[in-house]
């Protein structure tokens, strides 16, 4: 079993740093960095899947923290929506992490692939969606929808994880009416809470590899800072383009998982 960085070779350490930086960048722009980070951790000799999942959350929380602060300073997102979403998302992620220990994610993957395809087609065919913020609801309906998004995607993040940021962004664009930039800013605050919720479950169970996670977190922070500044400067059109690319990769990755688990 891996006990920490002292057992890792230089090549493995460089892989962790590169994956952490790239994942931090992708997460900061539109989410989905776990597609890079989690597979890299699974390549570490002796690391179990549960350790990889837990250590991935530790690394990610550093990156999402930097991204959230950077977005807040530059765009001043509406915290009246973001903070309640983050609160229920934390609880949802904790519940999802609990279930992840006993229920195989393969049960949900076909449904997620179908949802991602629908999201990709919708976004590609509606180029004006997410260009500007035009709220679909006001008052209690707005906050009720936001809370529903928060708890559902928080639960998904704790249970499976890949693409959480992307789901948050598209849900806030289509269901709440935010621009891609506004949705990304709020998604970082919510994603920070989902990572924290999952860690609340994983830490007491001793699944974390602290040395690997802290190294991953440092790289994630650097990538998150660069990515968030590029997203803010590039605006909604840049985020939309990256979003479609990440969703496409998610469809291929999860679709392949479904094929391997069910048809091979």
Secondary structure, DSSP 4 states (H G I P E B T S, - for coil): ---SGGG--HHHHHHHHHHHHHHHHHHHHTS-THHHHHHHHHTSTT--HHHHHHHHHHHHHHHHHHHHHHHHHHH---HHHHHHHHHHHHHHHHHHHHHHTTS-THHHHHHHHHHHHHHHHHHHH-TTTTSS---S--HHHHHHHHHHHHHHHHHHHHHT-TTHHHHHHHHIIIII---HHHHHHHHHHHHHHHHHHHHHHHGGGT---HHHHHHHHHHHHHHHHHHHHHHHHHHHHHHHHHHHHHHHHHHHHHHHHHHHHHH-
